[in-house]
């Protein structure tokens, strides 16, 4: 019996055993637009999908192919498809699954850009979305499903409220209704959560975040059954052209090698910061399920190995004081990103989730005084000192 390769090993060597011709241990960066065919029959078979291989880097690329294989192995999927961004990955899935008047049923606790894509942009393409206002209740999901529903969409943990939804229950509902369950696993990464093993059909990532680990490039990933991935590649992916460049793929592969180590430290630091914030008199509420008394701690423990490095909190104060807090930080950077080695902070109501509007933010539990922080890999004491100093100035 073949021994099972563990995650840490897959993240370092999965999908690549060295270059056969040169013996290069490091993965080469294939900077090429196209690939020579053996003959006309070889070209025909490649274009017809009768043979696997490389045609044009808008469709596939050897460096990107290794990243796709490695991410699929990490998530426990059959195949992966790398895209130019996380949003491009979501668009590809939605365009493929819900084309021709299909509907999406989504949690309303999602990233603002995703909400805008579902609520506005896709409507212009004859794809409608229904949002579940209480995503913890399976019955509420069931009520939103119609004859036109094509897939269920969930972001867990969610950005920025850190909602954790029961993937197994949602997978059960999806299978009962013969639907596809799509899970955005960006915040957890496969180091902490593997949705496919819990019953999901497709996993989506913004590689830009924890997979890269240092904010050096933009990318997205779709992982699922090979038949579905191949169809998306041959149709929407080839036609829309949101391919990932090989240099970015190489950086993401480098990031994967240290993912488990980094996620462990992100989790440790985030818990320390969350414990500090919870006791601070100017903080009303802390959203971090890693806190043992958090109402979502139990479900998180059930389906995750850790609670990641993202947290948010509400200040006792005003919109202006929330902005003042952000502007008073020194070590922590004011950046519209997360999953970086550096600690990042932002005010969601005026930036990442401004698109939701006042009523939309209220429904999504994003108050005007919420601060989102992506806790980095610095010494936790230094992060806490910076936060403490900023709080003292409001």
Secondary structure by P-SEA (a helix, b strand, c coil): ccccccaaaaaccccccccccccccccccccccbbbbccaaaaaaaaacccccccccccccaaaaaaaaaaaaaaccccccccccaaaaaaaaaaaccccbbbbbbbccccaaaaaaaccccccccbbbbbbcccccaaaaaaaccccccbbbbbcccccccccccaaaaaaaaaaacbbbbbbcccccccccccccccccbbbbccccccccccccccccccccaaaaaaaaacccccccccccaaaaaaaaaaaaaaaaaaaaaaaaaaaaaaaaaaccccccccccccccccaaaaaaaccccccccbbbbccccaaaaaaaaaaccccccccccccccbbbbbccccccccccaaaaaaacccccbbbbbcccccaaaaaaaaaaaaaac
